[in-house]
């Protein structure tokens, strides 16, 4: 039986509509999401300017959205008589107020790290440029180009973003010193040093180190967070060829600060301290990839509270330790251990107050090795 010409035409139209619908469904299914906290460069043409920002408290900057303690709002105590170098003295971030008689001003609430997003963008091609920009009082995004010999310590003031551009930037022979400063971002830089690469101390707070590569260090930790520093996030970094990766706190630190998130980092053959925490109020270690770490992965000492979850330990003999002489509290969950010993747990550690989303532990090696370090 032959179809009437009109019926045949209708059938052709219906088949075409069905094919278009299936094609659109397949295109939608192929879209993928960026891993939590990943540093990415969105195509400006793909950004819908009518859409609200992902966080009401701040705009998303080009290298992703911070996750963890650095993004968490926190109370900043006013410090009487502190005239610092871009720290809690009211310069740049306006965190404290000091009365004319030198008495303590009012405590304020910091909204979470934004770096120099409210300021201009400048370029540094040598150590002198970098030091000048980072010591200024106003917010700045400092784009670093090429290889720079720091030739010592360069202080990082408040409300600053240090951003490697192009294929990234390499900083050697020195350190970035975040001493008492507020609201600092360091991203997409490579640092090959003989000692500590980045030191965060002197009550510095709301500091984010993201998507960078660290190597060297000798016996010093490549990143040190000590001396009352608080609200710090270390994410998507690559630590390699070093004896020690990250130290949080020291024997001289008082309790009540040192709240640090360590997530999606690649600890690649580094020996120890991933991190080592002492006198730390809360350290959250999640979705990191530990590979071939001959001494240990994470250590909690001197009353620290450390939560270790969703990490992948591979050929790390001792994944997590609470030290015997002056132990800290440590809780582990959802970690995957390959040729690594089960840790001995101790005490209780609360969940962090911020929102975060764990990636599946099995996928951590692929996720982290594909993204951690400079772009």
HUHUCOR-V459503 format. One record per helix or strand of 3 or more residues. SS is the DSSP state (~ for helix, > for strand). FROM is the first residue (numbers start at 1). LEN is the number of residues. If there is no record, write none. Layout:
# HUHUCOR-V459503
SS&FROM&LEN, SS&FROM&LEN
This chain:
# HUHUCOR-V459503
~&5&25, ~&44&3, ~&69&3, >&74&3, >&108&3, >&120&5, ~&127&8, >&140&16, >&160&20, >&182&6, >&189&5, >&198&4, >&205&6, >&213&4, >&223&3, >&230&6, >&238&3, >&244&5, >&259&5, >&266&3, >&272&7, >&282&5, >&289&3, >&298&4, >&305&5, >&312&3, >&320&3, >&329&5, >&336&3, ~&361&11
